C-alpha cells in the first residue's frame, strides 16, 4: 500500500498540530492495519500515530507507526518503514519493521 503511494504525483500531504507531515498513505495504512487487527484480534487494543488510541498499556496492545520517516517519504527519499509492535501489559513482545 505504501509503495503504491511512494513518489505518487497526487500524494496528499497535510500538517499535524505538532507541525509534522502526514500523508494520505499514513492514514490509509493505519486504517488498514486497524481493520485487520479488529477483525483478527478484536480483544486487543491499538495505539496508532495518526489516530491515537488508549495509552493504558494493559493487556495486549498493538502500537503502529504507519510510515516512520514521513518527511523522507514525502520527498521521495527511500528511507522509511512501517513499524508495528505488540505489547503485553506494557512489555514489548514483538516488533516488526
C-alpha positions in Angstrom: 0.0 0.0 0.0 2.8 2.5 0.9 4.8 1.6 -2.2 1.8 2.4 -4.4 1.8 6.0 -2.9 5.6 6.4 -2.7 6.5 9.0 -5.3 2.9 9.5 -6.4 2.3 12.9 -8.0 -1.1 13.1 -6.3 0.2 12.3 -2.8 -1.8 14.4 -0.3 0.3 15.9 2.5 -1.2 17.7 5.5 0.4 19.2 8.6 -0.5 17.8 12.0 -0.8 20.0 15.1 2.8 19.3 16.0 3.8 20.6 12.6 5.0 17.3 11.3 3.7 16.0 7.9 1.0 13.3 7.5 0.1 11.8 4.1 -2.9 10.0 2.8 -0.7 6.9 2.8 0.0 7.3 6.5 -3.8 7.4 7.2 -4.7 4.6 4.7 -2.0 2.2 6.1 -3.1 2.8 9.7 -6.8 2.3 8.8 -5.9 -1.0 7.0 -3.9 -2.3 9.9 -6.6 -1.3 12.4 -9.2 -3.0 10.3 -7.2 -6.2 10.1 -6.5 -6.2 13.9 -10.2 -5.5 14.7 -11.1 -8.5 12.5 -8.4 -10.9 13.7 -7.7 -9.7 17.3 -10.9 -8.0 18.4 -10.0 -8.0 22.1 -6.6 -6.3 21.6 -6.2 -2.5 21.9 -4.5 -0.4 19.2 -2.4 2.8 19.6 -1.5 4.4 16.3 0.4 7.6 15.4 -2.3 9.0 13.2 -5.5 8.1 15.0 -4.3 7.7 18.6 -5.9 5.2 21.0 -5.5 4.1 24.5 -2.2 4.7 26.2 -3.0 2.5 29.2 -0.5 -0.2 28.2 -2.5 -3.0 29.9 -3.5 -6.3 28.2 -2.4 -6.8 24.6 -1.8 -3.6 22.7 -0.6 -3.1 19.1 1.4 0.1 18.5 1.5 1.3 14.9 3.6 3.9 13.1 2.3 3.5 9.5 5.2 5.4 7.9 8.2 6.1 10.2 10.1 8.7 8.2 7.2 10.6 6.6 9.4 13.5 5.7 11.6 11.2 3.6 8.5 9.5 2.1 7.2 12.9 1.0 10.5 13.9 -0.5 10.9 10.6 -2.4 13.8 9.5 -0.3 13.6 5.7 0.2 14.5 5.7 3.9 11.2 5.0 5.7 9.4 2.0 7.1 6.1 0.7 8.6 6.6 -0.1 12.3 4.3 -2.5 14.3 4.8 -3.7 17.8 2.9 -5.8 20.3 2.9 -5.0 24.0 1.6 -7.4 26.6 0.8 -5.5 29.8 3.3 -2.8 28.6 6.1 -5.3 27.9 7.3 -5.4 24.3 6.8 -8.9 22.8 7.1 -8.4 19.1 8.5 -5.7 16.9 8.2 -5.6 13.1 9.8 -3.2 10.7 
